[in-house]
Amino acid sequence: MSKYIGPVCRLCRREGEKLYLKGARCLSPKCAIERRPFAPGQHGPDAQAKKSRTSDYANQLREKQKARRIYGVMETQFRRYYSEAVHVKGLTGEVMLQLLERRLDNVIFRLGYAENRAHARNLVAHGHFLVNGRRSKAASMTLKPGDVIEIRKGSLNRTYFKSLPDVAEPRQVPSWLSRDTAKLSAKIVQVPSRQEIDAKLNEQLIVEYYSR
């Protein structure tokens, strides 16, 4: 599966806000948005100063790109989530975000088991997690209510996972997830509502983009 391997700080600068793609660095003074709060490019801040009013299409495109970058998915895969959401009862934009939130890599990140989604994707790819007792290496796996996530016994002896309870404990877990830090296990309680999804996105713009 293809993935973006370029500098992620450029993505935050392009969207003009923190997307929290580098974990703790995003909360430090080293954050690119703090140091260079303008879009990347050879013309620097002067290009933004001269920019005219953006069109509706541009706003829709930027919102779609921002969502893709937050969840770390490529265009073909993101479009597939939209197509799936269209055929599910409910608001298309909200359903699409619910599908993205229930990706295995995102759930691992939400549980505090990884510093960011890219790190979570790497942990999943190395087979450190079990879903309902079965080893899963598919970061894009969509979880459903009742699914149980555990760390593989063979991975518990690794230094990273030995210190994980102390690292994960301070991290707040959304209400649609249930976490047992001592046992390093978790359960999907329910499908997240829009209020429980803290991504700063206007999903209606994304729906309008694909509905053109």
Order of alpha helices (4+ residues) and beta strands (2+ residues): alpha-alpha-alpha-alpha-alpha-alpha-alpha-alpha-beta-beta-beta-alpha-alpha-beta-beta-alpha
